[in-house]
């Protein structure tokens, strides 16, 4: 069965978030940031018998799913239809099962976990991120931020996560100019997830993206957690391997 999460269900929801740490930590961070009473963030639990099989987080028309093999894709597909979901982020096996039920198109690449040594580098030029500056860097760097996100809603969500110690955001400055950014976008008790890494076009191909990633690895290690990230596509995974990351499964995104 698939049910809305109540206070009594939070331990099982948390357990289901651990089925897959990257999307799971996104759902758990959202729960810790918004709680159960905010209409902008909705949470569901899929059970197989008494066992928690999937944790689901719905924000707008995007559904995030952390599941294991026991989660029934038919129940998740029914929620997606009823909620007019246009994007589902989950593991690749669940993504394929949902596509068979819902249609749509998919993207996929690797989940990655840091397996390298502890970093002890000295990093220069990093500052806590100013939201307007960071959003400007993201818009200059990624079409998605220009076409899909509005500053007010993006910054409100960022402030909620950062103010509660659930996320961190930084900007990288060169000669006083912000030329890059990166974030610890979500955390759970085991990991911190690196995301929203961007370098403005005129400063690319200088190794700054790798520098930002290493800096965030060090920040997450300082928290006593394991760094994780998603590789945007298979070819870039080789760059992350050079830093010390290893593939640990595949994610899938279904667009409806």
ZIFENGI-V697393 format. One record per backbone hydrogen bond with DSSP energy under -0.5 kcal/mol. CO is the residue of the C=O (numbers start at 1). NH is the residue of the N-H. If there is no record, write none. Layout:
CO;NH / CO;NH
//
This chain:
1;47 / 3;45 / 6;9 / 6;10 / 7;10 / 9;13 / 10;14 / 11;15 / 12;16 / 13;17 / 14;18 / 15;18 / 16;19 / 17;20 / 20;24 / 21;25 / 22;26 / 23;27 / 24;28 / 25;29 / 26;30 / 27;31 / 28;32 / 29;33 / 30;34 / 31;35 / 37;39 / 38;41 / 42;58 / 43;5 / 44;56 / 45;3 / 45;47 / 46;53 / 46;54 / 47;49 / 48;51 / 51;48 / 51;53 / 53;68 / 54;46 / 55;66 / 56;44 / 57;59 / 57;64 / 58;42 / 59;62 / 61;86 / 61;87 / 62;59 / 62;64 / 63;89 / 64;57 / 65;67 / 66;55 / 68;71 / 71;73 / 72;75 / 72;76 / 73;77 / 74;78 / 75;79 / 76;80 / 77;81 / 78;82 / 79;83 / 80;85 / 81;84 / 86;256 / 87;63 / 88;90 / 88;254 / 89;65 / 90;252 / 91;95 / 92;96 / 93;97 / 94;98 / 95;99 / 96;100 / 97;101 / 98;102 / 99;103 / 105;255 / 107;253 / 109;251 / 110;231 / 111;248 / 112;229 / 113;246 / 121;123 / 125;173 / 127;171 / 129;131 / 130;134 / 131;135 / 132;136 / 133;137 / 134;138 / 135;139 / 136;140 / 137;141 / 138;142 / 142;145 / 142;146 / 143;147 / 144;148 / 144;149 / 150;154 / 151;155 / 152;156 / 153;157 / 154;158 / 155;159 / 156;160 / 157;161 / 158;162 / 159;163 / 160;164 / 161;166 / 161;167 / 162;165 / 168;184 / 169;129 / 170;182 / 171;127 / 171;173 / 172;179 / 172;180 / 174;177 / 177;174 / 177;179 / 179;200 / 180;172 / 181;198 / 182;170 / 183;185 / 183;195 / 184;168 / 186;193 / 190;226 / 191;188 / 192;194 / 192;228 / 193;185 / 193;186 / 195;183 / 198;181 / 200;203 / 201;204 / 207;211 / 208;212 / 209;213 / 210;214 / 211;215 / 212;216 / 213;217 / 214;218 / 215;219 / 216;220 / 217;221 / 218;222 / 219;223 / 220;223 / 220;225 / 221;224 / 226;192 / 227;114 / 228;194 / 229;112 / 230;232 / 233;236 / 233;237 / 234;237 / 235;238 / 236;239 / 236;240 / 237;241 / 238;242 / 239;243 / 240;243 / 240;244 / 240;245 / 244;115 / 246;113 / 249;111 / 249;248 / 250;92 / 251;109 / 252;90 / 253;107 / 253;255 / 254;88 / 255;105
//
